[in-house]
Amino acid sequence: MRQGDPARGAYILREGSADAIVWLPGGEKLTVASLGPGSVVGEMALIELGTCTATLRATAPISGWFVAHEDFRALVSQASPAALRLQHAVTSILADKVAALNVQLLGCAAAEDRPARAAPAGVDPLAGVPRLERASFDTRPFLQRLPVFEHFMADEIDEVAGRGRYLELARGDGLFAAGTPAAAAFIVIRGAAEVVAMRGELERRIAVLGPGQLVGQLSVLRKTPHSTHAFAREASTILEIEAADFHDLYFGSSRASARLRQAVQVSLLASMARTNRALTRLISHARLATARHDEATLEAARASLIATASPV
């Protein structure tokens, strides 16, 4: 694969080794990864086609497999257990990559860092908050217009929404806290959720997620504690789906389950795009401030994000 060529699918290395190389503005060449047996390259192209943003160059004789985007989509549209496991494996690879890159991103200071609000880690902010069978307004005609349910039929929306309970949160109320178990996944119905990472006395906004966006789902699927905090950015209505129910839906064999898996992958692509934009912004700031160490660290992090994936 060559940087700039259309991305057609993913490669899986069985034997041999290769380097992923990125040419940066100005002509500088950067080797961002050395790949060996078991490595997967270009996995984002399995979800959404784009452009190769790195060149893969063999450093020893290679054998392996190529999985075309069309073949992958045809396979995972089936209801077989193997198709489900394969689709989830791709989701897990991308989720792990985003998590690792966010650790590097947060390790560098940024101009947008601000004093942290009072939100102790390890304390569930939803303890004692009422769960409602119905929201304060009629959500049924509203749900079908939300991005997360874009490709759902009405009965499939009912299948997902029927597993959840509604939360009515005021501005600033917490949704989850870093260090707490991922007890539920959330869908913003009305309002917005702000996700922030806290480092000592500072916090940094990671994302603002509006109506129809998933929140906290990756921690549920990875079965790891939350690494960030989430708050209601304004008065919000949130659909809470407990972890066990979300797992049942995600790993189910119904049409609603298949569409939910696709929605999770689309939200993951959006997360990767946000990470890439944040890295680009911090690199620019580091160059202006002549912070060469931070610049080199962030360039490598950004390149590793895009080297094996097509852009969003």
N, C-alpha and C positions, 0 to 999 in steps of 0.2 A: 504494500500500500504506500502511496506517495501523498505527501502533504498537498492539499488543494484538489485532489481527485474526488469524484463522488464516492461517498461511503455506501457500500452495497450490502454489508453484513458484518459478521464477526469471524475472527480466526481463533482457533484453539491449537496451541502448540502441544504436540505429542512428544517430539524429540528435538534436540538442538537448542539454539539460543539466538536471540536477536536483540538489537537496540532500537528503542523508540527515540527518534530524533526530531527536534523542532527547530526550524529556522526563525529566528526572532527578527523584528524590525531592525534594519541596519546590516543584515547579513550574518549576524552571529549565529552559530550552530550550538544547540544545547541538547545533550543526551539526557533524557528525562527518566528513562527506565531501561533496565536490562531484564529481559524476559527469558524464562526457561520453561521446561516441560510443565504443562498444566496451566500456563498463562492464557488468559482470554484477552483478545484485543478487538476493539471496535464494538463492544457490547451495546453501546447506546444506539447504534444503527439498527439493532434488532427491534427497537421500539419505534424509532423515528429516523427517517433517512436525512442525511445532511452531507457534510463535506469532511473528508479526512483532514485532520489538523496536525498530523505527524506523519513522518516516513518511518516505516518499519524496515530495517536492514538486517539481514542474516549475518550473524557472526560465527556460525557453525552450521553445517548442513541441517536443514529443517524438514520435518514431516509433521502433518497435522490435518486439520479439517477446516473447511470453510462452510459457514452457515449463512445462506442468503436471507435477507430481510423477508422476502415473500414466503420462503419455506418455513421460517420460524413463525410468522404470523399464522400460516395455515395450520401448523402443528399445534400451537398453543390455543387455537380456537376449538380444539377437540376437548372432550370431557375426560380423557384418560388420565389416570394417576401420573403417568410419566410426563404428560404435557404440563400438568399442574406443577410438578416438581421442577421442571425445566424453567417455566416462567418465573417461579419463585426464586430459583437460583440466580437468574439474571437480576431480579430485584435486589437480592441480598448483596450481590457483587457491587452494584451501584450504590446501595445504601452504605456499605462499609467504606467505599471510596469517599463519599461525601462526608461521612463522620470523621475520617482520618484527615481530610483536607481542612475541615472546620477547626480541628485542633491546631493545625499549623497557622491558620488564618488568625485565630484568636490569640496566638502567642506573640503577635506583633501589635504594637500600639497603633491606634488610629485616631484621627482628628475627631471622629464622631463619638469616641468614648465619652461617657458622661457619668456623673455621680450615681451610684447604684441606689435604687429605692430599697426600702425595708422589705425584704422578702427572704426569710431564713430558709436555707437549703434543707431538704429532708422533711419539710413540714407540708402536708397535703392541704392546699388552700381551699379545696372543695369539701373538707370534712364538715358535716353538718349542713351543707347547702341542699335545699330541697330538690328532688328529682320529680319532674312533672310528666304526667301521661300526655298532656297537651300543652302546646305553647300558648302564649297570651294572644295569639292571632291564628287564623286558619292557615296552616302551612301547606296544605295539600296542593292547591294550585301554584304555590310559590316554589315548591321543591323541584318540579320538573324544569324550571328555568335556571337552576343552579348549575354551574360548570361541572361539578362532580357527577351529576346525574344526566349529563348531556346526551349520552347514548342509551339511557335506560328507558324501558317501557314503564307504563304506570304501575303494573303489578310488581315489577322489579324494584321500583322505588319503594313501594309499600313493604316489600320483603326486607329491605335494609332499614328503613325508618322504623318499622315495627319492632326491631331489636333494640331501639334506643329510647332514651328518656331525655326530656328537655331541661336545660338550665337557663335561667334568666339572671344574667349578671350585670351589675352596674359597672360603670367606667372604673378601671383600676383593679377590679376584683381578679384574683388569681385563678388560673385554670389548672396549672400544674407547676411544680417546683423542681429544680435540679436536685438529684439525689433521691427522689421519690420513685417508687415502683410505677411502671407504666400500666396503670389499672384500667385505662380506657383510651379509645381513640375518639376524636371529636370532629364534627363537621360544623362550620360556621353557617348558620341559617340567616341571621341578620346581625349587622354590626361588623366587628372585626376583632381579631386576636393578634396581639403583638408578642413575638417571640424574642427574648433577649438572653444573652449570655453574660454572666457576671464573673468578674475577676477582681477579687479583693474589694476595694471600695469603688470600682468602676463597673459600668455595664455597657453593652453594645447591642444595638438592635440587629437582629438577624433577619427578621421578616415581619411584614404586616399582612395578615391573611384575611381576606374579606369573605363575603357570602359565597358559599359553594366550594370552599377550600378545606382540605383535610388538615388536621393538626394532631401531632403526637402519634401518628400511625406507625412511623418507622420504629420508634422505641417499643411499641406493642409487638410488631412483627419480629424484631430482633431480640425481644425478651430482655431488654436492658433497662436500667433506670433512666429517667429523663436526664439529659445533660444540660438542659436550658430551662428557663422559666417562661411561662406564658401568662399573659394578662389580657383582660378585656380592654380594648383600646377605647371603646365607647360602650354605651348600653347595648348588650348583645344577647341574642338567642342562640344557644349552642345545642346541637344534638350530641348527646354522649352515648357511645356504644361501648359497653364493658369489654375488656380484653378477651374474655372467653367467647363472647358473642361475635366479636370482630374476627377472631380466628376461625370460628365456624363459618362465617360468611366468606371470608377470604379463601379458605381452603375447601369450600364447598364445590359441588358439581353443577349447580344451577346456572342459568343464564345471568342472574344477578351477581353471582360470585365471579363469573368470568369478567363481567363489566367492572366490578369493583377492583379486581386485580389490575385491569387496564387503567383505571382511574388512579390507583396507587402509583403505577409506573409514570403516568403523566405528571403527577405531583412531584415525583422524584426528579424528573427532568427539569421541572421549574426550580427545584432546590439547587440543582447543579448549575443552572443558569445564574441564579442569585449569587452563588459562591464565586462563579467566574467573574461576575461584575464587581463583586467586592474585592477580589484579588486584583483586578485591573485598576480599580480606584486606589487601593493601597500602594500598588507599585508606582503609580504616578506620584503619589504623595512622597514616597520614599526617594524617588529621583529628585524631586524638587528640594527635599531636605538633605540631599546627598547622604542618605542613610543606606550606604552600599550593602551592608550586611543584610538588612531587612529586605532590600530590593532583590538580592540574589536568592534569598530564602523564598520570597513570594513568587518570583519568576519560576523557580523550580516547582513550587506548589501548583501554580496555574498551569504550567506545561503538563504536569502529571495528571491534572484533571482532564485536559483536552487531548492528551496524546493517544489515548485508546478509545476515543469517543467522538461521535459527530456532535456538532454544536446544536444548541436549542435555538 
